[in-house]
């Protein structure tokens, strides 16, 4: 079993974007990580090692959560941090969304968080310590004018409230729950978009890098008296443009 000096994280949606950046940052800082996404074993950026375990699976499936948590305990003996990062964004007019769109977004953004969080809590209770960070989006509580984002709002806006509720429920077990709400982040999701135009949504006049989100997660991990909080990492977008 690894000691607390070698903490262990689970990151969902770890094959690209925020999840990939966070996984790489944690590894650089000496963490042990279990990364998961649908086909993460084929990743060109992440290779299994003594510090990194990769688990393929649909984020919305309970069996994936069970496999991921079992892998963390088997290989590393503990779970110090879960980052519920898996998410997709489908921009459409409200009336254009299909049943498949709805199911895909809600399963990826919400169901994955539900099952993964359920699975880590018993181990964290056993340790009498642990931390869960849910990745939301500033867009979910401060919609950008002209951006059709109903399913993003429906699936991501509850995250801060969920974190607060769980923070209170499991405070006696020394398990913390927090939320990070990014603005627009420089990821493959926005690779073909006009970054200069996207930057104008943020008063600091740039879009975020994945390192900005990783910094917020690491801050929350180190801030052991912070729970139930929602940190906006959005260049001031939530404060107004």
C-alpha positions as CSV (number, residue, x, y, z in Angstrom):
1,X,0.0,0.0,0.0
2,X,1.2,3.4,-0.9
3,X,1.5,6.0,1.9
4,X,-0.1,9.4,2.1
5,X,3.2,10.9,0.8
6,X,2.2,9.3,-2.5
7,X,-1.4,10.3,-2.9
8,X,-3.8,8.7,-5.3
9,X,-6.2,10.3,-7.7
10,X,-8.9,9.1,-10.0
11,X,-9.6,11.3,-13.1
12,X,-12.5,10.7,-15.4
13,X,-12.4,11.9,-19.0
14,X,-8.6,11.7,-18.7
15,X,-7.7,11.1,-22.3
16,X,-7.9,14.7,-23.5
17,X,-8.6,18.3,-22.6
18,X,-8.8,19.2,-18.9
19,X,-8.6,15.5,-17.8
20,X,-5.4,14.9,-19.7
21,X,-3.8,18.1,-18.5
22,X,-4.8,17.4,-14.9
23,X,-3.5,13.8,-15.1
24,X,-0.2,14.9,-16.5
25,X,0.1,17.6,-13.8
26,X,-0.6,15.1,-11.0
27,X,1.9,12.7,-12.3
28,X,4.6,15.4,-12.5
29,X,3.9,16.1,-8.9
30,X,4.4,12.6,-7.7
31,X,0.8,11.4,-7.6
32,X,-0.4,7.9,-8.5
33,X,-3.3,8.2,-10.9
34,X,-6.0,6.0,-12.3
35,X,-7.2,7.6,-15.5
36,X,-10.4,6.5,-17.3
37,X,-12.2,7.2,-20.6
38,X,-13.8,5.1,-23.3
39,X,-10.6,4.1,-25.1
40,X,-7.9,5.6,-22.9
41,X,-5.7,2.5,-23.4
42,X,-5.1,3.7,-26.9
43,X,-3.9,7.2,-25.8
44,X,-0.8,8.6,-27.4
45,X,-0.2,10.9,-24.5
46,X,-0.6,8.5,-21.5
47,X,1.2,5.2,-21.0
48,X,0.7,2.8,-18.1
49,X,3.4,2.8,-15.5
50,X,4.0,2.2,-11.8
51,X,2.4,5.6,-11.3
52,X,-0.4,5.4,-13.8
53,X,-3.2,2.9,-14.4
54,X,-5.5,3.3,-17.4
55,X,-9.1,1.8,-17.4
56,X,-11.2,1.8,-20.5
57,X,-15.0,2.2,-20.0
58,X,-18.1,4.1,-20.6
59,X,-18.2,6.9,-17.9
60,X,-22.0,6.4,-17.5
61,X,-21.8,2.7,-16.6
62,X,-21.7,1.6,-13.0
63,X,-19.5,-1.3,-13.9
64,X,-16.9,1.2,-15.1
65,X,-16.9,3.0,-11.8
66,X,-16.5,-0.3,-10.0
67,X,-13.6,-1.3,-12.2
68,X,-11.8,2.1,-11.7
69,X,-12.2,2.1,-8.0
70,X,-11.1,-1.6,-7.7
71,X,-8.0,-0.7,-9.8
72,X,-7.1,2.2,-7.6
73,X,-7.3,0.1,-4.4
74,X,-5.6,-2.9,-6.0
75,X,-2.6,-1.0,-7.4
76,X,-2.3,1.9,-4.9
77,X,-4.2,0.9,-1.8
78,X,-6.1,4.2,-1.3
79,X,-8.0,7.0,-3.0
80,X,-7.3,10.6,-2.0
81,X,-8.9,12.5,-4.8
82,X,-11.6,11.9,-7.4
83,X,-12.1,14.5,-10.2
84,X,-15.4,14.0,-12.0
85,X,-14.2,15.6,-15.2
86,X,-15.9,13.5,-17.9
87,X,-18.2,15.8,-19.9
88,X,-19.5,16.7,-23.4
89,X,-21.0,19.8,-24.8
90,X,-23.6,19.7,-27.6
91,X,-24.6,23.2,-28.7
92,X,-28.0,23.2,-30.3
93,X,-31.2,25.2,-30.2
94,X,-33.4,23.8,-27.5
95,X,-36.0,22.4,-29.9
96,X,-33.4,20.7,-32.0
97,X,-32.1,18.4,-29.3
98,X,-32.9,14.8,-29.9
99,X,-33.6,12.0,-27.3
100,X,-30.1,10.7,-28.1
101,X,-28.6,14.1,-27.5
102,X,-30.3,14.3,-24.1
103,X,-29.3,10.8,-23.0
104,X,-25.7,11.2,-24.2
105,X,-25.2,14.5,-22.4
106,X,-27.0,13.5,-19.2
107,X,-25.3,10.1,-19.0
108,X,-21.8,11.5,-19.6
109,X,-22.1,14.7,-17.4
110,X,-24.3,13.5,-14.6
111,X,-24.6,9.7,-14.4
112,X,-20.8,9.3,-14.5
113,X,-20.5,11.6,-11.5
114,X,-23.2,9.8,-9.6
115,X,-21.8,6.3,-10.0
116,X,-18.1,7.2,-9.6
117,X,-18.8,9.2,-6.5
118,X,-20.8,6.4,-4.9
119,X,-18.0,4.0,-5.5
120,X,-15.2,6.0,-3.9
121,X,-17.0,7.0,-0.7
122,X,-16.6,3.6,1.1
123,X,-12.9,3.7,0.6
124,X,-12.7,7.3,1.7
125,X,-14.8,6.6,4.7
126,X,-12.4,3.7,5.6
127,X,-9.5,6.1,5.3
128,X,-11.4,8.9,7.2
129,X,-10.2,11.2,4.4
130,X,-10.8,12.0,0.8
131,X,-11.8,14.8,-1.6
132,X,-14.1,14.9,-4.6
133,X,-13.9,17.7,-7.2
134,X,-16.8,18.1,-9.7
135,X,-16.0,20.0,-12.9
136,X,-18.9,22.2,-13.8
137,X,-18.9,25.3,-16.1
138,X,-19.4,29.0,-15.7
139,X,-21.6,28.7,-18.7
140,X,-24.0,26.6,-16.6
141,X,-24.9,29.5,-14.3
142,X,-24.0,32.5,-16.4
143,X,-25.0,31.7,-20.0
144,X,-23.1,33.5,-22.7
145,X,-25.4,35.6,-24.9
146,X,-26.2,33.8,-28.2
147,X,-24.7,30.4,-27.2
148,X,-27.3,27.7,-27.2
149,X,-26.3,25.6,-24.3
150,X,-29.5,24.2,-22.6
151,X,-28.1,20.7,-22.0
152,X,-24.9,22.0,-20.6
153,X,-26.9,24.2,-18.2
154,X,-29.2,21.3,-17.3
155,X,-26.4,18.9,-16.6
156,X,-23.7,21.1,-15.1
157,X,-25.6,23.8,-13.1
158,X,-26.5,21.3,-10.3
159,X,-22.9,20.5,-9.6
160,X,-22.2,23.2,-7.0
161,X,-25.4,22.3,-5.2
162,X,-24.5,18.6,-5.3
163,X,-21.1,19.3,-3.9
164,X,-22.6,21.4,-1.0
165,X,-25.1,18.6,-0.2
166,X,-22.4,15.9,-0.1
167,X,-20.0,18.2,1.8
168,X,-22.5,18.3,4.6
169,X,-23.5,14.7,4.5
170,X,-19.9,13.4,4.7
171,X,-18.2,16.1,6.7
172,X,-18.1,13.8,9.8
173,X,-16.1,11.3,7.7
174,X,-13.6,14.0,6.7
175,X,-14.5,13.7,3.0
176,X,-14.6,17.0,1.2
177,X,-16.6,18.0,-1.9
178,X,-15.9,21.0,-4.1
179,X,-16.7,22.3,-7.6
180,X,-14.5,24.0,-10.2
181,X,-16.4,26.0,-12.9
182,X,-14.2,26.8,-15.9
183,X,-14.9,29.4,-18.6
184,X,-13.8,28.5,-22.1
185,X,-10.7,26.3,-22.0
186,X,-8.2,25.7,-24.7
187,X,-9.0,22.0,-25.4
188,X,-9.7,20.0,-28.6
189,X,-13.4,20.8,-28.0
190,X,-12.6,24.4,-29.2
191,X,-9.8,23.6,-31.6
192,X,-11.7,24.8,-34.6
193,X,-13.3,27.9,-33.0
194,X,-12.2,31.5,-33.0
195,X,-10.1,31.8,-29.8
196,X,-10.0,35.6,-30.1
197,X,-13.8,35.8,-30.2
198,X,-14.1,33.3,-27.3
199,X,-11.6,35.4,-25.3
200,X,-14.0,38.3,-25.3
201,X,-16.4,36.5,-23.0
202,X,-13.8,36.8,-20.3
203,X,-12.8,40.2,-18.7
204,X,-9.2,39.0,-18.6
205,X,-9.4,38.7,-22.4
206,X,-8.1,35.2,-22.9
207,X,-9.4,31.7,-22.6
208,X,-8.2,29.3,-19.9
209,X,-5.4,26.7,-20.3
210,X,-5.8,23.3,-18.8
211,X,-3.1,24.3,-16.4
212,X,-5.4,26.9,-15.0
213,X,-7.9,24.3,-14.1
214,X,-5.3,22.0,-12.7
215,X,-4.1,24.8,-10.4
216,X,-7.6,25.2,-9.0
217,X,-8.0,21.5,-8.3
218,X,-4.6,21.4,-6.6
219,X,-5.5,24.5,-4.5
220,X,-8.7,22.8,-3.3
221,X,-6.8,19.6,-2.6
222,X,-4.3,21.5,-0.4
223,X,-7.0,23.7,1.2
224,X,-8.1,21.1,3.7
225,X,-10.5,23.5,5.5
226,X,-12.4,24.2,2.2
227,X,-15.5,22.1,1.4
228,X,-18.8,22.8,-0.4
229,X,-17.1,25.6,-2.4
230,X,-17.4,26.5,-6.1
231,X,-14.4,28.1,-7.7
232,X,-14.9,30.0,-11.0
233,X,-11.8,29.7,-13.2
234,X,-13.1,31.9,-15.9
235,X,-11.1,35.1,-16.1
236,X,-13.9,37.0,-14.4
237,X,-16.7,35.9,-16.7
238,X,-19.0,35.1,-13.8
239,X,-18.6,38.6,-12.4
240,X,-19.9,40.2,-15.6
241,X,-18.4,41.4,-18.9
